[in-house]
Protein backbone atom coordinates (compact mmCIF):
# COMPACT_ATOMS: atom_id res chain seq x y z
CA UNK A 1 0.00 0.00 0.00
CA UNK A 2 1.44 3.38 -0.97
CA UNK A 3 1.43 5.78 1.98
CA UNK A 4 0.13 8.56 -0.34
CA UNK A 5 -3.21 6.75 -0.46
CA UNK A 6 -3.53 6.32 3.30
CA UNK A 7 -6.27 7.94 5.34
CA UNK A 8 -4.75 6.78 8.64
CA UNK A 9 -1.65 5.14 10.06
CA UNK A 10 -2.16 3.31 13.35
CA UNK A 11 0.93 2.76 15.48
CA UNK A 12 0.60 -0.40 17.56
CA UNK A 13 -1.04 -3.77 16.85
CA UNK A 14 -2.42 -4.50 20.30
CA UNK A 15 -6.12 -4.72 20.99
CA UNK A 16 -6.80 -0.98 20.81
CA UNK A 17 -4.68 -0.29 17.74
CA UNK A 18 -6.24 -3.17 15.83
CA UNK A 19 -9.75 -2.28 17.01
CA UNK A 20 -9.24 1.29 15.80
CA UNK A 21 -7.85 0.11 12.47
CA UNK A 22 -10.77 -2.26 11.86
CA UNK A 23 -13.31 0.42 12.84
CA UNK A 24 -11.64 2.91 10.51
CA UNK A 25 -11.62 0.37 7.69
CA UNK A 26 -15.32 -0.31 8.18
CA UNK A 27 -15.92 3.40 7.72
CA UNK A 28 -14.18 3.24 4.35
CA UNK A 29 -10.76 4.53 5.43
CA UNK A 30 -7.50 3.20 3.96
CA UNK A 31 -5.43 2.16 6.96
CA UNK A 32 -1.93 0.85 7.66
CA UNK A 33 -0.94 -0.57 11.07
CA UNK A 34 2.71 -0.36 12.11
CA UNK A 35 3.95 -2.76 14.80
CA UNK A 36 7.51 -3.24 15.98
CA UNK A 37 7.27 -6.56 17.86
CA UNK A 38 4.34 -8.55 16.48
CA UNK A 39 0.57 -8.60 16.85
CA UNK A 40 -0.35 -8.52 20.55
CA UNK A 41 3.25 -9.00 21.61
CA UNK A 42 3.41 -6.43 24.39
CA UNK A 43 0.58 -5.03 26.57
CA UNK A 44 -1.94 -7.33 24.88
CA UNK A 45 0.18 -10.45 25.49
CA UNK A 46 -1.31 -13.61 26.94
CA UNK A 47 -4.16 -16.01 26.31
CA UNK A 48 -7.00 -14.30 28.15
CA UNK A 49 -8.27 -11.26 30.04
CA UNK A 50 -11.28 -10.64 32.23
CA UNK A 51 -14.23 -8.86 30.70
CA UNK A 52 -16.41 -7.34 33.41
CA UNK A 53 -19.23 -4.90 33.84
CA UNK A 54 -18.42 -4.46 37.56
CA UNK A 55 -16.62 -1.13 38.00
CA UNK A 56 -16.56 1.65 40.55
CA UNK A 57 -18.11 4.26 38.27
CA UNK A 58 -21.62 4.00 36.74
CA UNK A 59 -20.45 5.53 33.48
CA UNK A 60 -17.72 2.90 33.15
CA UNK A 61 -20.30 0.17 33.84
CA UNK A 62 -22.47 1.59 31.05
CA UNK A 63 -19.51 1.68 28.66
CA UNK A 64 -18.74 -1.94 29.56
CA UNK A 65 -22.31 -2.93 28.65
CA UNK A 66 -21.86 -1.25 25.27
CA UNK A 67 -18.46 -2.90 24.84
CA UNK A 68 -20.02 -6.30 25.53
CA UNK A 69 -22.41 -5.73 22.64
CA UNK A 70 -19.33 -4.89 20.59
CA UNK A 71 -17.71 -8.19 21.50
CA UNK A 72 -20.79 -10.06 20.32
CA UNK A 73 -20.73 -8.02 17.10
CA UNK A 74 -17.10 -8.99 16.56
CA UNK A 75 -18.05 -12.63 17.03
CA UNK A 76 -20.68 -12.28 14.33
CA UNK A 77 -18.61 -10.20 11.90
CA UNK A 78 -15.12 -11.67 12.25
CA UNK A 79 -16.15 -15.30 11.90
CA UNK A 80 -13.58 -16.47 14.45
CA UNK A 81 -15.91 -18.27 16.86
CA UNK A 82 -16.34 -17.44 20.53
CA UNK A 83 -14.26 -14.43 21.59
CA UNK A 84 -15.90 -13.65 24.94
CA UNK A 85 -16.84 -16.40 27.37
CA UNK A 86 -19.81 -16.48 29.72
CA UNK A 87 -18.03 -17.71 32.85
CA UNK A 88 -19.16 -14.79 35.04
CA UNK A 89 -17.14 -13.03 37.73
CA UNK A 90 -17.03 -13.20 41.53
CA UNK A 91 -15.86 -9.92 43.10
CA UNK A 92 -15.21 -10.34 46.82
CA UNK A 93 -14.22 -8.01 49.61
CA UNK A 94 -15.36 -5.30 52.03
CA UNK A 95 -17.56 -2.65 50.44
CA UNK A 96 -17.84 -4.42 47.09
CA UNK A 97 -21.62 -4.66 47.16
CA UNK A 98 -22.02 -1.08 48.31
CA UNK A 99 -19.64 0.51 45.82
CA UNK A 100 -19.63 -1.64 42.70
CA UNK A 101 -23.17 -2.88 43.24
CA UNK A 102 -24.40 0.71 43.41
CA UNK A 103 -22.50 1.66 40.27
CA UNK A 104 -23.85 -1.34 38.36
CA UNK A 105 -27.38 -0.63 39.54
CA UNK A 106 -27.11 2.98 38.38
CA UNK A 107 -26.10 1.69 34.93
CA UNK A 108 -28.99 -0.81 34.87
CA UNK A 109 -26.47 -3.66 34.77
CA UNK A 110 -27.49 -6.99 36.33
CA UNK A 111 -25.70 -8.21 39.44
CA UNK A 112 -26.39 -10.48 42.40
CA UNK A 113 -25.16 -10.58 45.99
CA UNK A 114 -22.67 -13.40 46.43
CA UNK A 115 -22.01 -15.03 49.81
CA UNK A 116 -18.50 -16.15 50.67
CA UNK A 117 -19.37 -19.85 50.69
CA UNK A 118 -21.22 -19.56 47.36
CA UNK A 119 -18.12 -17.99 45.81
CA UNK A 120 -16.20 -21.21 46.44
CA UNK A 121 -18.81 -23.01 44.34
CA UNK A 122 -18.34 -20.54 41.49
CA UNK A 123 -14.53 -20.71 41.65
CA UNK A 124 -13.68 -24.34 42.54
CA UNK A 125 -10.00 -23.59 43.20
CA UNK A 126 -10.95 -21.16 45.97
CA UNK A 127 -10.48 -22.30 49.56
CA UNK A 128 -13.82 -23.12 51.21
CA UNK A 129 -12.86 -21.01 54.23
CA UNK A 130 -11.30 -18.17 52.26
CA UNK A 131 -10.89 -14.83 54.08
CA UNK A 132 -12.26 -12.54 51.36
CA UNK A 133 -15.84 -12.38 52.62
CA UNK A 134 -18.99 -11.70 50.66
CA UNK A 135 -19.22 -9.82 47.40
CA UNK A 136 -21.18 -9.71 44.19
CA UNK A 137 -21.72 -11.80 41.09
CA UNK A 138 -21.31 -10.18 37.66
CA UNK A 139 -23.24 -12.51 35.33
CA UNK A 140 -22.22 -10.75 32.12
CA UNK A 141 -18.50 -11.12 32.79
CA UNK A 142 -16.26 -13.70 31.19
CA UNK A 143 -12.86 -14.64 29.86
CA UNK A 144 -11.73 -12.97 26.62
CA UNK A 145 -9.98 -15.22 24.10
CA UNK A 146 -7.15 -12.81 23.41
CA UNK A 147 -5.05 -14.47 20.74
CA UNK A 148 -8.07 -15.56 18.74
CA UNK A 149 -9.39 -12.00 18.84
CA UNK A 150 -6.10 -10.41 17.81
CA UNK A 151 -5.62 -12.83 14.93
CA UNK A 152 -9.12 -12.19 13.64
CA UNK A 153 -8.71 -8.41 13.80
CA UNK A 154 -5.25 -8.47 12.20
CA UNK A 155 -6.62 -10.42 9.25
CA UNK A 156 -8.92 -7.48 8.42
CA UNK A 157 -6.19 -4.84 8.09
CA UNK A 158 -2.67 -4.43 6.74
CA UNK A 159 -0.05 -4.82 9.46
CA UNK A 160 3.55 -3.93 8.63
CA UNK A 161 6.53 -4.68 10.90
CA UNK A 162 8.34 -1.41 11.60
CA UNK A 163 9.71 0.61 14.49
CA UNK A 164 8.32 4.13 14.63
CA UNK A 165 10.78 6.84 15.64
CA UNK A 166 8.51 9.89 15.57
CA UNK A 167 4.96 11.02 14.81
CA UNK A 168 3.93 14.59 14.07
CA UNK A 169 1.32 16.72 12.40
CA UNK A 170 2.40 18.02 9.01
CA UNK A 171 -0.13 20.60 7.83
CA UNK A 172 -3.14 18.74 6.51
CA UNK A 173 -1.51 15.32 7.09
CA UNK A 174 0.30 13.27 9.69
CA UNK A 175 3.97 12.40 9.33
CA UNK A 176 5.34 9.10 10.64
CA UNK A 177 9.11 8.55 10.65
CA UNK A 178 10.45 5.01 10.91
CA UNK A 179 13.72 3.92 12.51
CA UNK A 180 15.24 3.21 9.08
CA UNK A 181 14.60 6.81 8.01
CA UNK A 182 11.51 6.09 5.91
CA UNK A 183 8.83 8.78 6.19
CA UNK A 184 5.16 7.88 5.71
CA UNK A 185 2.30 10.33 5.44
CA UNK A 186 -1.41 9.86 5.93
CA UNK A 187 -4.47 11.92 6.65
CA UNK A 188 -4.22 11.03 10.34
CA UNK A 189 -2.05 9.08 12.78
CA UNK A 190 -3.38 7.15 15.76
CA UNK A 191 -0.82 6.16 18.40
CA UNK A 192 -1.78 3.10 20.47
CA UNK A 193 1.74 1.92 21.22
CA UNK A 194 1.65 0.96 24.89
CA UNK A 195 4.77 2.01 26.76
CA UNK A 196 5.98 3.93 23.69
CA UNK A 197 2.86 6.07 23.48
CA UNK A 198 3.87 8.92 25.86
CA UNK A 199 7.18 9.45 24.08
CA UNK A 200 5.70 9.35 20.58
CA UNK A 201 2.85 11.59 21.70
CA UNK A 202 5.28 14.13 23.16
CA UNK A 203 6.95 14.46 19.77
CA UNK A 204 3.57 15.46 18.35
CA UNK A 205 2.98 18.03 21.09
CA UNK A 206 0.67 15.81 23.18
CA UNK A 207 1.25 15.30 26.90
CA UNK A 208 0.18 11.96 28.37
CA UNK A 209 1.50 11.74 31.94
CA UNK A 210 2.04 8.03 32.56
CA UNK A 211 4.42 5.72 34.36
CA UNK A 212 4.88 2.02 33.71
CA UNK A 213 5.89 -0.71 36.13
CA UNK A 214 6.48 -4.43 35.79
CA UNK A 215 3.57 -6.84 36.16
CA UNK A 216 3.63 -10.63 35.91
CA UNK A 217 0.75 -13.10 35.65
CA UNK A 218 1.35 -16.77 36.38
CA UNK A 219 -0.64 -19.70 35.01
CA UNK A 220 -1.59 -22.82 36.98
CA UNK A 221 -3.23 -26.16 36.37
CA UNK A 222 -6.24 -27.15 38.48
CA UNK A 223 -5.95 -30.19 40.71
CA UNK A 224 -8.09 -32.41 42.92
CA UNK A 225 -11.80 -31.62 43.04
CA UNK A 226 -11.24 -28.41 41.07
CA UNK A 227 -9.83 -30.22 38.04
CA UNK A 228 -12.31 -30.55 35.21
CA UNK A 229 -14.87 -28.21 36.81
CA UNK A 230 -16.00 -25.01 35.16
CA UNK A 231 -14.65 -21.92 36.91
CA UNK A 232 -15.74 -18.31 36.99
CA UNK A 233 -13.35 -15.37 37.00
CA UNK A 234 -12.29 -13.94 40.35
CA UNK A 235 -11.27 -10.58 41.84
CA UNK A 236 -10.41 -10.76 45.54
CA UNK A 237 -7.72 -9.99 48.08
CA UNK A 238 -5.47 -7.95 45.82
CA UNK A 239 -5.61 -10.60 43.11
CA UNK A 240 -7.47 -11.47 39.95
CA UNK A 241 -7.80 -14.82 38.23
CA UNK A 242 -9.51 -16.27 35.22
CA UNK A 243 -9.90 -19.56 33.36
CA UNK A 244 -8.00 -19.87 30.10
CA UNK A 245 -10.78 -21.01 27.81
CA UNK A 246 -11.14 -24.78 27.81
CA UNK A 247 -7.50 -25.51 28.69
CA UNK A 248 -8.25 -26.32 32.34
CA UNK A 249 -5.69 -23.74 33.39
CA UNK A 250 -6.14 -20.63 35.51
CA UNK A 251 -4.20 -17.37 35.16
CA UNK A 252 -3.53 -15.33 38.29
CA UNK A 253 -2.18 -11.85 38.89
CA UNK A 254 -1.51 -10.23 42.27
CA UNK A 255 -0.81 -6.71 43.45
CA UNK A 256 2.87 -5.80 43.49
CA UNK A 257 4.89 -7.73 46.10
CA UNK A 258 6.48 -4.43 47.10
CA UNK A 259 6.76 -0.94 45.70
CA UNK A 260 6.12 -0.79 41.94
CA UNK A 261 9.30 -1.46 39.94
CA UNK A 262 9.70 0.83 36.92
CA UNK A 263 9.45 -1.09 33.67
CA UNK A 264 12.95 -1.79 32.36
CA UNK A 265 14.59 -4.83 30.84
CA UNK A 266 17.37 -4.83 33.43
CA UNK A 267 14.97 -5.41 36.33
CA UNK A 268 12.50 -7.82 34.66
CA UNK A 269 14.02 -11.10 35.85
CA UNK A 270 14.42 -9.99 39.46
CA UNK A 271 10.84 -8.71 39.54
CA UNK A 272 9.50 -11.97 38.08
CA UNK A 273 11.39 -13.95 40.73
CA UNK A 274 9.83 -11.84 43.49
CA UNK A 275 6.37 -12.45 42.01
CA UNK A 276 6.94 -16.20 41.95
CA UNK A 277 7.92 -16.08 45.64
CA UNK A 278 4.78 -14.07 46.41
CA UNK A 279 2.57 -16.58 44.57
CA UNK A 280 4.25 -19.51 46.31
CA UNK A 281 2.78 -18.29 49.60
CA UNK A 282 -0.54 -16.89 48.30
CA UNK A 283 -1.77 -19.72 46.08
CA UNK A 284 -1.70 -22.61 48.62
CA UNK A 285 -3.39 -20.39 51.22
CA UNK A 286 -6.17 -19.02 49.02
CA UNK A 287 -6.47 -21.19 45.90
CA UNK A 288 -5.63 -24.73 47.06
CA UNK A 289 -7.47 -26.14 44.05
CA UNK A 290 -4.50 -25.06 41.91
CA UNK A 291 -1.26 -26.96 41.63
CA UNK A 292 1.12 -24.41 43.24
CA UNK A 293 3.78 -24.99 40.58
CA UNK A 294 3.17 -22.44 37.79
CA UNK A 295 3.22 -23.76 34.25
CA UNK A 296 3.60 -20.43 32.46
CA UNK A 297 4.05 -16.70 33.00
CA UNK A 298 3.19 -13.54 31.10
CA UNK A 299 5.24 -10.40 31.61
CA UNK A 300 3.54 -7.10 30.89
CA UNK A 301 3.13 -3.74 32.62
CA UNK A 302 0.98 -1.95 35.15
CA UNK A 303 0.14 1.70 34.56
CA UNK A 304 0.02 4.71 36.84
CA UNK A 305 -1.75 7.77 35.42
CA UNK A 306 -4.01 10.53 36.78
CA UNK A 307 -6.95 9.43 34.63
CA UNK A 308 -7.18 5.95 36.21
CA UNK A 309 -9.55 5.03 39.04
CA UNK A 310 -8.78 3.21 42.30
CA UNK A 311 -8.64 -0.13 40.49
CA UNK A 312 -6.24 1.24 37.85
CA UNK A 313 -9.01 1.14 35.24
CA UNK A 314 -9.41 3.84 32.64
CA UNK A 315 -8.22 5.34 29.38
CA UNK A 316 -7.73 8.67 27.68
CA UNK A 317 -7.14 10.06 24.19
CA UNK A 318 -5.53 13.39 23.42
CA UNK A 319 -5.19 15.16 20.12
CA UNK A 320 -2.92 17.60 18.34
CA UNK A 321 -4.29 18.30 14.89
CA UNK A 322 -3.90 15.20 12.74
CA UNK A 323 -2.41 13.07 15.52
CA UNK A 324 -4.44 11.22 18.17
CA UNK A 325 -2.67 9.44 21.04
CA UNK A 326 -4.50 6.89 23.16
CA UNK A 327 -3.46 5.08 26.34
CA UNK A 328 -4.88 3.47 29.44
CA UNK A 329 -4.94 0.46 31.72
CA UNK A 330 -7.00 -2.73 31.71
CA UNK A 331 -8.08 -1.89 28.18
CA UNK A 332 -8.82 -5.28 26.64
CA UNK A 333 -12.44 -5.48 27.78
CA UNK A 334 -13.25 -2.12 26.16
CA UNK A 335 -11.61 -3.00 22.83
CA UNK A 336 -14.65 -2.77 20.50
CA UNK A 337 -15.87 0.44 22.10
CA UNK A 338 -12.42 2.06 22.06
CA UNK A 339 -12.01 1.20 18.39
CA UNK A 340 -15.33 2.79 17.47
CA UNK A 341 -14.66 5.94 19.52
CA UNK A 342 -11.18 6.38 18.05
CA UNK A 343 -12.50 5.95 14.52
CA UNK A 344 -15.18 8.56 15.15
CA UNK A 345 -12.58 10.90 16.67
CA UNK A 346 -10.34 10.58 13.62
CA UNK A 347 -12.91 10.77 10.83
CA UNK A 348 -15.81 12.77 12.21
CA UNK A 349 -14.53 15.19 14.86
CA UNK A 350 -12.04 17.99 15.38
CA UNK A 351 -11.74 17.14 19.07
CA UNK A 352 -11.73 13.87 21.05
CA UNK A 353 -14.89 11.85 21.63
CA UNK A 354 -16.20 12.66 25.13
CA UNK A 355 -15.93 9.01 26.21
CA UNK A 356 -12.18 9.17 25.59
CA UNK A 357 -11.55 12.61 27.04
Residue, then its C-alpha position, 0 to 999 in steps of 0.5 A: x500500500x502506498x502511503x500517499x493513499x492512506x487515510x490513517x496510520x495506526x501505530x501499535x497492533x495490540x487490541x486498541x490499535x487493531x480495534x481502531x484500524x478495523x473500525x476505521x476500515x469499516x468506515x471506508x478509510x484506507x489504513x496501515x498498522x505499524x507494529x515493531x514486535x508482532x501482533x499482541x506482543x506487548x501489553x496485549x500479550x497472553x491467552x485471556x483477560x477478564x471482561x467485566x461490567x463491575x466497576x466503581x463508576x456507573x459511566x464505566x459500567x455503562x460503557x462496559x455494557x456497550x463494549x459487551x455488545x461490541x464483543x458479540x458483534x465482533x463474534x458475528x462479523x469476524x467469523x472467528x468463533x467465541x471471543x468472549x466467554x460467559x463464565x461470570x465473575x465473583x468480586x469479593x471483599x469489604x464494600x464491594x456490594x455497596x460501591x460496585x453494586x451501586x455503580x452497576x445498579x445505576x447503569x442498569x447492569x445486572x448483578x447479584x449478591x454473592x455469599x463467601x461460601x457460594x463464591x467457592x462453588x463458582x470458583x472451585x479452586x478457591x479455599x472453602x474457608x477463604x478470608x475474602x468475605x462476601x461480594x457480588x456476582x457479575x453474570x455478564x462477565x467472562x474470559x476474553x480469548x485474546x489471541x483468537x481476537x487479535x488474529x481475527x482483527x489483524x486479518x482485516x487490516x494491513x499490518x507492517x513490521x516497523x519501528x516508529x521513531x517519531x509522529x507529528x502533524x504536518x499541515x493537513x496530514x500526519x507524518x510518521x518517521x520510521x527507525x530506518x529513516x523512511x517517512x510515511x504520510x497519511x491523513x491522520x495518525x493514531x498512536x496506540x503503542x503501549x509504553x511507547x505512546x507517551x514518548x511518541x505523543x510528546x513528539x507530536x505536542x501531546x502530553x500523556x502523563x504516565x508511568x509504567x511498572x512491571x507486572x507478571x501473571x502466572x498460570x496454573x493447572x487445576x488439581x483435585x476436586x477443582x480439576x475438570x470443573x467449570x470456573x468463573x473469573x475472580x477478583x479478591x484480596x489484591x488478586x485477579x484470576x480467570x480460566x483460560x478457555x477450555x484448557x483447564x488452566x487458571x491465570x492469576x495476577x496479584x498486586x505488586x509484592x512491594x513498591x512498583x518497579x519501573x518497567x525496564x529490561x534490566x529489572x525484569x528477571x528480578x521482579x518476576x522472581x519476586x512475584x513467583x515467591x509471592x505466589x508460592x505463599x498466596x496460592x496454597x493459602x487461598x487457591x488450594x485447588x491449583x497446583x502451586x507450581x506455575x506452568x507459564x508466566x506472562x510479563x507485561x506492565x501496570x500503569x500509573x496515570x491521573x486518569x485511572x480510578x482506584x482499580x487502575x481502570x481507565x483510558x484517555x485520548x488526546x489530540x494535536x491536529x492530525x495526531x491522536x494518542x490513546x493510552x490506558x490500563x485494563x483496556x482489553x475489555x473495552x476494545x470494540x468500544x475504544x475502536x469505534x470511539x477512536x474511529x469517530x474521533x479521527x474521521x468525524x470530529x475535530x476534538x476527542x470523543x467525550x468518552x475518551x476525554 
